[in-house]
């Protein structure tokens, strides 16, 4: 895990009207904004966890589905 912003910096950047966010809520919002802004590829640990969950749910070939998702436009 890597942190590019301190909690204090994030607290200064994330604001909500008529609502007080705790630092954990602000960090989650900040992370979601960065993910949407930069659209990063899945990290390997996310792919493995997703494949394991899909297998548990009965998906026949989760690895192939994840590979196909990587090739979608905009990725």
C-alpha positions in Angstrom: 0.0 0.0 0.0 1.2 3.5 -0.9 0.1 6.8 0.5 0.7 9.9 -1.6 -1.2 12.3 0.7 -1.2 12.7 4.4 -4.5 12.5 6.4 -4.1 16.1 7.3 -3.8 17.1 3.6 -6.8 15.0 2.7 -8.8 16.6 5.5 -8.0 20.0 4.0 -9.0 18.9 0.5 -12.3 17.1 1.2 -15.3 19.1 2.3 -19.0 18.4 2.4 -21.8 21.0 2.7 -23.8 20.8 5.9 -22.0 17.6 6.9 -19.0 16.9 9.1 -16.9 14.0 7.8 -14.5 12.1 10.0 -11.0 11.6 8.6 -11.8 8.0 7.5 -14.8 9.1 5.5 -12.8 11.9 3.9 -10.0 9.4 3.0 -12.5 7.0 1.4 -14.1 9.8 -0.7 -10.6 11.1 -1.7 -9.6 7.6 -2.8 -12.8 7.1 -4.8 -12.2 10.4 -6.6 -8.6 9.4 -7.5 -9.8 6.0 -8.8 -12.4 7.7 -11.0 -10.0 10.4 -12.2 -7.1 8.1 -13.1 -9.0 4.8 -13.9 -6.1 2.5 -12.8 -5.8 -1.1 -13.8 -6.6 -3.7 -11.2 -3.7 -4.5 -9.0 -2.8 -8.2 -8.8 -4.1 -8.7 -5.3 -7.4 -7.3 -6.4 -7.6 -9.6 -9.4 -6.8 -12.7 -7.2 -9.4 -11.7 -4.6 -12.0 -11.0 -7.4 -11.3 -14.3 -9.1 -11.6 -16.2 -5.8 -14.9 -14.6 -5.1 -16.2 -15.3 -8.6 -15.1 -18.9 -8.3 -17.0 -19.1 -5.0 -20.1 -17.7 -6.7 -19.9 -20.5 -9.3 -18.4 -18.6 -12.3 -16.8 -21.2 -14.6 -13.6 -19.3 -15.7 -13.1 -16.2 -13.6 -9.5 -15.7 -14.8 -10.7 -15.5 -18.4 -13.4 -13.0 -17.5 -10.9 -10.8 -15.7 -8.5 -10.9 -18.6 -11.4 -9.9 -20.9 -12.2 -7.0 -18.6 -8.6 -5.8 -18.9 -9.1 -5.5 -22.7 -12.2 -3.4 -22.5 -12.0 0.0 -24.2 -10.7 2.8 -21.9 -8.5 0.4 -19.9 
